[in-house]
């Protein structure tokens, strides 16, 4: 098999997207990255040791694990939805 070094040409009638035709802009992607970091941070805040049959761990009821972590993860999911729905700014 021989490989061709010619670049692939688009079919006739197909043109590359212009900035105005793109569905998501740079700000959308920045917001999506921030939202993803928030979701991961929320889940990391919920991590911790569990209680066993022989020992009770009162840390499972800490404010960090049952309030702060889920709230940050939820806000991350909401921010992700907003980031996808935002219209990119036109130049």
Residue frames as a rotation matrix with the C-alpha (Angstrom) as fourth column:
UNK 1
0.579 0.815 0.000 0.00
0.815 -0.579 0.000 0.00
0.000 0.000 -1.000 0.00
UNK 2
-0.588 -0.725 0.357 1.26
0.711 -0.674 -0.199 3.43
0.385 0.137 0.913 -0.85
UNK 3
0.125 0.591 -0.797 0.23
0.835 -0.496 -0.237 6.44
-0.535 -0.636 -0.556 1.10
UNK 4
0.216 0.036 0.976 -0.60
0.748 -0.649 -0.142 9.65
0.628 0.760 -0.167 -0.67
UNK 5
-0.554 -0.487 -0.675 0.91
0.805 -0.520 -0.286 12.84
-0.212 -0.702 0.680 0.67
UNK 6
-0.654 0.396 0.645 -1.75
0.158 -0.762 0.628 15.04
0.740 0.513 0.435 -0.89
UNK 7
-0.912 0.394 0.118 -4.01
-0.244 -0.288 -0.926 16.82
-0.330 -0.873 0.359 1.59
UNK 8
-0.502 0.821 0.272 -7.61
0.835 0.542 -0.092 15.70
-0.223 0.181 -0.958 1.66
UNK 9
-0.967 0.219 0.134 -9.75
-0.143 -0.892 0.428 18.14
0.213 0.395 0.894 -0.27
UNK 10
-0.507 0.854 0.118 -13.31
-0.112 0.071 -0.991 18.81
-0.854 -0.516 0.060 0.81
UNK 11
-0.338 0.486 0.806 -16.04
0.882 0.461 0.092 17.75
-0.327 0.742 -0.585 -1.58
UNK 12
-0.817 0.083 0.570 -17.46
0.288 -0.798 0.529 20.36
0.499 0.597 0.628 -3.90
UNK 13
0.109 0.911 0.398 -19.95
0.021 -0.403 0.915 22.62
0.994 -0.091 -0.063 -2.16
UNK 14
0.696 0.064 -0.715 -18.52
0.690 0.216 0.691 22.02
0.198 -0.974 0.106 1.33
UNK 15
0.188 -0.602 0.776 -16.89
-0.061 -0.796 -0.603 25.06
0.980 0.066 -0.186 2.88
UNK 16
-0.590 -0.437 -0.679 -15.12
0.642 0.257 -0.723 25.37
0.490 -0.862 0.129 6.24
UNK 17
0.432 0.780 -0.452 -17.08
0.892 -0.295 0.343 26.93
0.135 -0.552 -0.823 9.09
UNK 18
-0.163 -0.402 0.901 -16.75
0.108 -0.915 -0.388 30.61
0.981 0.034 0.192 9.70
UNK 19
-0.968 -0.245 -0.050 -16.63
0.084 -0.130 -0.988 32.06
0.235 -0.961 0.146 13.20
UNK 20
-0.530 0.830 0.173 -20.32
-0.847 -0.510 -0.146 33.05
-0.033 -0.225 0.974 12.98
UNK 21
0.204 0.638 -0.742 -21.36
-0.662 0.648 0.375 29.47
0.721 0.415 0.555 12.16
UNK 22
-0.676 -0.530 -0.511 -19.65
-0.001 0.695 -0.719 27.73
0.737 -0.486 -0.470 15.08
UNK 23
0.314 0.887 -0.338 -21.98
0.325 0.234 0.916 26.41
0.892 -0.398 -0.214 17.74
UNK 24
0.808 -0.107 -0.580 -19.69
0.574 -0.080 0.815 27.05
-0.133 -0.991 -0.003 20.71
UNK 25
0.665 -0.583 0.466 -17.21
-0.196 -0.739 -0.644 29.85
0.720 0.337 -0.606 21.26
UNK 26
-0.339 -0.918 -0.204 -14.10
0.088 0.185 -0.979 30.15
0.937 -0.350 0.018 23.37
UNK 27
-0.536 0.182 0.824 -16.03
-0.791 -0.450 -0.415 31.46
0.295 -0.874 0.385 26.40
UNK 28
0.611 0.782 -0.121 -18.30
-0.714 0.611 0.341 28.41
0.341 -0.122 0.932 26.25
UNK 29
0.445 -0.509 -0.737 -15.33
0.213 0.859 -0.465 26.07
0.870 0.050 0.491 26.46
UNK 30
-0.642 -0.667 0.378 -13.74
-0.178 -0.349 -0.920 28.05
0.746 -0.658 0.105 29.31
UNK 31
-0.127 0.690 0.712 -17.00
-0.982 -0.190 0.008 27.87
0.141 -0.698 0.702 31.29
UNK 32
0.762 0.410 -0.502 -17.27
-0.402 0.906 0.131 24.14
0.508 0.102 0.855 30.56
UNK 33
-0.092 -0.875 -0.476 -13.75
0.226 0.447 -0.865 23.54
0.970 -0.187 0.157 31.88
UNK 34
-0.710 -0.125 0.693 -14.49
-0.558 -0.501 -0.661 25.51
0.430 -0.856 0.286 35.05
UNK 35
0.319 0.911 0.261 -17.74
-0.932 0.252 0.260 23.58
0.171 -0.326 0.930 35.51
UNK 36
0.582 -0.164 -0.796 -15.91
-0.052 0.970 -0.238 20.28
0.811 0.180 0.556 35.08
UNK 37
-0.565 -0.825 -0.019 -13.36
0.055 -0.014 -0.998 21.28
0.823 -0.566 0.054 37.73
UNK 38
-0.424 0.495 0.759 -16.21
-0.882 -0.415 -0.222 22.23
0.205 -0.764 0.612 40.07
UNK 39
0.650 0.695 -0.306 -17.88
-0.630 0.719 0.295 18.85
0.425 0.001 0.905 39.58
UNK 40
0.209 -0.663 -0.718 -14.66
0.270 0.745 -0.610 16.95
0.940 -0.066 0.335 40.28
UNK 41
-0.734 -0.493 0.466 -13.94
-0.249 -0.443 -0.861 19.16
0.632 -0.748 0.203 43.32
UNK 42
0.031 0.843 0.537 -17.43
-0.967 -0.111 0.231 18.51
0.255 -0.527 0.811 44.69
UNK 43
0.784 0.245 -0.570 -16.98
-0.201 0.970 0.140 14.76
0.587 0.005 0.809 44.40
UNK 44
-0.197 -0.925 -0.324 -13.52
0.277 0.265 -0.924 14.95
0.940 -0.272 0.204 45.99
UNK 45
-0.594 0.032 0.804 -14.98
-0.664 -0.584 -0.467 16.87
0.455 -0.811 0.368 48.93
UNK 46
0.484 0.856 0.182 -17.49
-0.836 0.391 0.384 14.05
0.258 -0.338 0.905 49.46
UNK 47
0.237 -0.465 -0.853 -14.73
-0.039 0.873 -0.486 11.42
0.971 0.149 0.188 49.75
UNK 48
-0.146 -0.376 0.915 -13.72
-0.945 -0.220 -0.242 9.99
0.292 -0.900 -0.323 53.08
UNK 49
-0.942 -0.271 -0.198 -13.61
-0.193 0.920 -0.342 6.91
0.275 -0.284 -0.918 55.25
UNK 50
0.014 0.986 -0.169 -16.71
-0.427 0.159 0.890 4.93
0.904 0.060 0.423 56.01
UNK 51
0.051 0.106 0.993 -17.99
-0.978 0.206 0.028 3.32
-0.201 -0.973 0.114 59.20
UNK 52
-0.600 -0.253 -0.759 -17.33
-0.417 0.909 0.026 -0.36
0.683 0.332 -0.651 59.70
UNK 53
0.362 0.760 -0.539 -19.16
0.085 0.549 0.831 -3.00
0.928 -0.347 0.134 61.70
UNK 54
0.169 -0.384 -0.908 -16.69
0.935 0.353 0.024 -2.61
0.311 -0.853 0.419 64.56
UNK 55
-0.583 -0.463 -0.668 -16.07
0.654 -0.755 -0.047 1.13
-0.483 -0.464 0.743 64.53
UNK 56
0.571 0.802 0.175 -18.31
0.793 -0.483 -0.371 4.14
-0.213 0.350 -0.912 63.93
UNK 57
-0.629 -0.751 0.201 -16.83
0.776 -0.591 0.219 7.05
-0.045 0.294 0.955 61.98
UNK 58
0.172 0.766 -0.619 -18.66
0.640 -0.565 -0.520 10.30
-0.749 -0.307 -0.588 62.85
UNK 59
-0.628 -0.496 -0.600 -16.95
-0.103 -0.711 0.696 12.03
-0.771 0.499 0.395 59.91
UNK 60
-0.739 0.395 0.545 -19.62
0.672 0.391 0.629 10.60
0.035 0.831 -0.554 57.57
UNK 61
0.372 0.925 -0.073 -21.96
0.928 -0.369 0.053 13.30
0.022 -0.088 -0.996 58.89
UNK 62
-0.433 -0.601 -0.672 -19.55
0.596 -0.750 0.287 16.22
-0.676 -0.276 0.683 58.48
UNK 63
0.442 0.609 -0.659 -20.79
-0.013 -0.730 -0.683 19.41
-0.897 0.310 -0.315 56.82
UNK 64
-0.345 -0.668 -0.660 -18.10
-0.727 -0.254 0.638 19.11
-0.594 0.699 -0.398 54.16
UNK 65
-0.971 -0.127 0.201 -19.35
-0.007 0.862 0.508 15.69
-0.238 0.492 -0.838 53.03
UNK 66
-0.405 0.888 0.217 -23.12
0.861 0.450 -0.236 16.19
-0.307 0.092 -0.947 53.16
UNK 67
0.579 0.640 -0.505 -23.55
0.435 -0.766 -0.473 19.91
-0.690 0.053 -0.722 52.33
UNK 68
0.217 -0.564 -0.797 -20.53
-0.495 -0.767 0.408 21.60
-0.841 0.306 -0.445 50.75
UNK 69
-0.750 -0.586 0.307 -19.43
-0.092 0.552 0.829 18.80
-0.655 0.593 -0.468 48.41
UNK 70
-0.284 0.706 0.649 -22.86
0.878 0.464 -0.120 18.09
-0.386 0.535 -0.751 46.90
UNK 71
0.619 0.526 -0.583 -23.62
0.301 -0.845 -0.442 21.82
-0.725 0.099 -0.681 46.60
UNK 72
-0.109 -0.745 -0.658 -20.41
-0.562 -0.500 0.659 22.48
-0.820 0.442 -0.364 44.65
UNK 73
-0.833 -0.160 0.529 -21.01
0.262 0.729 0.632 19.46
-0.487 0.665 -0.566 42.41
UNK 74
0.115 0.963 0.243 -24.61
0.858 0.027 -0.513 20.56
-0.500 0.268 -0.823 41.76
UNK 75
0.566 0.040 -0.823 -23.51
-0.133 -0.981 -0.139 24.10
-0.814 0.188 -0.550 40.91
UNK 76
-0.564 -0.815 -0.132 -20.93
-0.359 0.099 0.928 22.60
-0.744 0.571 -0.348 38.55
UNK 77
-0.572 0.440 0.692 -23.66
0.724 0.668 0.174 20.66
-0.385 0.601 -0.700 36.73
UNK 78
0.555 0.787 -0.269 -25.82
0.590 -0.600 -0.541 23.80
-0.587 0.141 -0.797 36.50
UNK 79
0.214 -0.560 -0.801 -22.86
-0.430 -0.790 0.437 25.82
-0.877 0.251 -0.410 35.21
UNK 80
-0.771 -0.466 0.434 -22.16
0.123 0.560 0.819 23.14
-0.625 0.685 -0.375 32.59
UNK 81
-0.043 0.849 0.526 -25.73
0.935 0.219 -0.278 23.41
-0.351 0.481 -0.804 31.31
UNK 82
0.713 0.270 -0.647 -25.49
0.160 -0.961 -0.225 27.21
-0.683 0.057 -0.729 31.19
UNK 83
-0.227 -0.905 -0.360 -22.13
-0.348 -0.269 0.898 27.02
-0.910 0.329 -0.254 29.39
UNK 84
-0.704 0.025 0.710 -23.61
0.566 0.624 0.539 24.83
-0.429 0.781 -0.453 26.67
UNK 85
0.237 0.940 0.246 -26.68
0.939 -0.156 -0.307 27.06
-0.250 0.304 -0.919 26.26
UNK 86
0.199 -0.196 -0.960 -24.85
0.105 -0.970 0.220 30.39
-0.974 -0.144 -0.172 26.11
UNK 87
0.901 0.075 0.427 -24.71
0.432 -0.078 -0.898 31.93
-0.035 0.994 -0.102 22.65
UNK 88
-0.098 -0.992 -0.082 -21.17
0.939 -0.120 0.323 32.82
-0.330 -0.045 0.943 21.56
UNK 89
0.265 0.121 -0.957 -20.43
0.071 -0.992 -0.106 36.49
-0.962 -0.039 -0.272 21.07
UNK 90
0.711 0.021 0.703 -20.43
0.700 0.071 -0.710 37.66
-0.065 0.997 0.036 17.47
UNK 91
-0.318 -0.888 -0.331 -17.40
0.725 -0.453 0.519 39.56
-0.611 -0.075 0.788 16.20
